[in-house]
Amino acid sequence: MGDFSTDTEPYRRELLAHCYRMLGSFDDAEDAVQETYLRAWRAYEGFEGRASVRTWLHQIATNACLSALSHRSRRFLPSGLGGPVDDPAAVPVTADVAWVQPVPDSVLDPATIVASRDSLRLALIATLQALPGRQRAVFILRDVMSWPASDVAQVMGTSTAAVKSTLQRARARLAEEPPDVERAVEPGQLEPVLGHYIAAVEHADGAALERVLRADACLEATPFSTWFSGRATCVPYLVRQVLGSPGDWRLLPTSANGQPAAVGYHRGAAYGLLVLTVTPTGIARIHAFGDPALVKRFGFPPTL
């Protein structure tokens, strides 16, 4: 029998990514990981090495997530609630639903971000929330983490044949509504685009925003169900209803979900987080999370 901390700590960040994909919430994922380590610590003396420590921990974490999902409603992004609005003068409508949350790259394993950046994209995380819990777990373990079916069967407490059947159902369901995951851009190309976007917002420069957004760019912002599609709609909406005057906004660069991001302050007060989907032809989507608590969660001060 080894030392509990020595045996289990190397997997903490990997478990956080797994629980985040399962739950779509940074807060809930942290709670699930805490619950996982508590359960594992209590059961450690009886762990006899019938599985690897990694498989054993993922089994506990998956069960903790499935238990959490049985008591919580599905999480959404605004685009999952209906179609876009084409009127830039439209007043956004607040929706009382559970929202998908972004996750700071700083809390994840850098190797996971490099190797699996697309599997952390907000679009995929939101789409996964449509799957029933067990289908979601099998899909993540098999198709995202590339685990052998036999290992997944061990985690799920079922047979290899059952894992294959569950995976087929998950794939079929996702094929009906595939996630809008854009082709990845090399990390070195992301920072300049983020810098141009930050400058455009801070200077309230609509023309500069037009230059960095794709023609088919989308904008969605929690807690609003209203979202906008197309540069011709998004830019006028931002100019008329959001940007205000130069200096009203201050954005500080960070990263979330393997994507470039910025924490936002409006006239010195925390607003929340903006996450960009950057493609070779420009910014395809802006996810804005109007939650001041996220600023602190990403390691920034609550006011400027």
N, C-alpha and C positions, 0 to 999 in steps of 0.2 A: 504494500500500500504506500503510495507516494504522498506528497504534501498537497493538500487540496488547492491552495492558492497557486502553487507552481504548476499543477496539472491543468487548471481550468482558466487562469487569467489570460493565456495567449489567445483564447477564443472569444474574449468579451466583445471586441469591435465587430468581429464576424457575426456574432449572435445579434448585435444591435442592428446590423444591416438586414439580417434575416427577419427579425421581428418588425422592423420598419416596413419592409416589403409586405409582410403579412397584414399589418394594422393600418398603414398609411398615415401614421402619426408619430412624430418624434417623441412626444410626451408619453404616449401609450407604449411605444417600443422600449423606452427607458424603464418604465414600470415593469414590463414583461421580462426584461433582462434581470432586473433586481429580483423578481419572483423566481426566475430560473436559477439564479445562484443560491437563493435561499433554499429552494427545493433540493438542489444538487448537494449543498452542504449537509442538509439533513440526511440525505440518502447515501452520502459518500462512503460511509463505513461498509455499507452493503453492496457497493459497486465492486464487482468481481472481475471486471475486464472482459465481460462477454462481448462487449462492443468497444470501439475506440472511444476515448474520452470525448472527441469531437462529435461522434454520432450520438453518444449518450446525452450530451448537452443540447444538441439540436432536437432530440426527442423531447426533452423537458421543455425547451423553449417553444417548440411547436405546440405542445399541449397547453402551455400557458397562454399562447396566442389564441388557440381555438376556444379556450375557456373565456378569454376576454371578448372574443367576437360574439359569443353566445349572449352577451349582455349589452352589446353596443350596436348602434345603427350603422349603416353603410356610410362611408365618407365619400365626398364628391369634390370635384372642381366645378366652377360655374358652367363650363361647357358641357358637363354631364347632365345638366338639368333642363336643357332645351337649346334651341337654335340661337344664332347671334342676332343682334339688333343692328339695323343699317342706318339708323338716324343718330348722328353725332350729338344732337340736342336732347336725346332721350335722358331722362333722369333715372339713374341706376336704382334698382329695387333690391332691398335687403332680403335675404333668405335665411330662415332659421333652420339650418341643417348642419350636420357635422362635416367639416371641411378637411380635405387632405392637407397635411402639414409638410413643409419642407424640412429637410434634415441638413445640418451643417456638415460640410466635408471634413471639418476639423475633428469630428468625433468618430469618423470612419477610418478603416484601415486604408492607407494610401494605395496599397496594392489592389484592393478591391475596387477603388475608384478608377484606377488605370485600366484594369482588366475587364471591369463590368460597368463602365460608365452608363451605357445605354440602359442597363437593368435598374438603374436608380432614377432615370428620368421621370419627371412628374407625370408625364402622359401615361407611362406604363404603370406607375404606382396607382394612379386613378383607375385605370382599366382593370387592374388586378382586383380592385375592391368589388367588382361585379361578380366575381367567382365565389361560389360557396367555399367555406373555410377549408375543407379537406382538399377540394380541387385546387385551391389557391396554394396550399402547402406543397402538394405534389408537384404542381407546375413550377414553383419556385425552386424546389430541390432538384428536380430533373432538368428543366429547360433553362433555368437561370444559373444555377450553381453546378449543373452538369454532374450530379451525383449518379452513381450506378443505381439501377432499379432495386437491386437487392439491399443497398444501404437505405434507400428511401422506404422500402418495406419495413425495415427495422425501426426507422424513426416513426413510421405511421402505425406500427403494430399490426401489419396486415401482410398479405402475400404479394409476391412479385407480380402475379397475374392481376391482382386487384389494383396495384399501382399503375400498371399499363392501361387498364380500363379507365381508371380515374383520370389519367393524363390525357387520354383520347377525348374524354368529355370536356376537359378544361380547354384543350386546343380548339375543339369545335366551337365552344362558346366564345372564345376570344376571336376566332375567325369571323364571327358574326359582327363584331364591333372591334376591329383591330386598333391597337393604340397608335396614335399619330406621333411616332418617334422619328424625328428627322435624322438624316445622315450626319454622323458626328464630324465635328471640325477638330483639327489638331489643337491641343491645349495652347500652343504658342500663338495661335491665331485668335484666341478668345479675348485676351486682355485688351488689345487695341479697340475691338468692337465695344467692349464694356466701357472703356474710357470715352469713346465718342458718344455713347448713349448717356453716360453720366453728365458729360459736358452739355449735351443738348437739353437735358432736363433742368440742370442747375441754371442754365442761361435762358430757360423758357423759350427755346429756339425751335419752332415748329419745322422750319426748313431743314435744320440739321437732323431732326427726327425722321423726316421723309427720306433723307439720304441713307440712314442706317436700317430702316425697316424694309422688309420685302413688300412687294405689292399686295401679297395675300396674307400679310401679317395679322395676327389676332391678339387681342388684349382682353384678359379676364382678371378680375380683382375681387377677392373675398373681402367682406361678407356679402357681396352683391351677386345675385343670380344673373344680372344683365351683363352681357359681354359683347364685344365688338369684333368684326372681321373685315379685313381689307384696310390697307394703308389710307385709302381715301376717306374712310370712316374714322379710323383710330386717331389719326393726327388731328383732325378738327375737334374731335371729342377731347383729346388731351389739352389742346391749346385753349379751348373755350371753358372747360370745366375743371381742369386739374392743375396745369402748370403755374397759373398765376403770373407773377412778375419775376424777373431775374433775381435770384437769391432767396426766393421763398423755400426752395427745396435744396437740401444737401444730401448727397448720396456718398456712401463709403463702400469701397469694393470688398467683396467677400466671395464665397462660392458655396453652392448648395446643390445636392443631388447630382454632383458631377458637372454642374452647369455654372456659368458666370452669374454672379448675383450682386446685389447692393442693398445694404440696410438704408432705409430712408428716414429723413427728418424733415418735418414741415414746420418752418419758422421755429426751429430749435427743438421741437417736441418729437418724440419717436413716433413714426408712422407704422413701420413694419419692414417687410422684405420684398424685393423685386427680383425675380429669377428670369433669366433670358434663355431662350432657345436660339442658339446661333448656328447658322448654316453657311455654306460657302457663298451664298448670294445675299446674306444679310440676316437680320433678326426676324425669325419666323413667328415667335410668340413671346409675349410678356405675361408672366404670372405675377400678379401683385397680391401680397398677403397683408391686408390691413389689420395687423395685430401688433400693437406696441410691445407686447411681451417678447416677441421674436427678436427684437433688437438686443435685449439682454441675453437671450438664449444663444445668440450668435457672438456673444462676447463684446458687445459695444455698450457705451454708456446710454442711459435713458434719455438724456438731454444733451444738446450741444450749446 
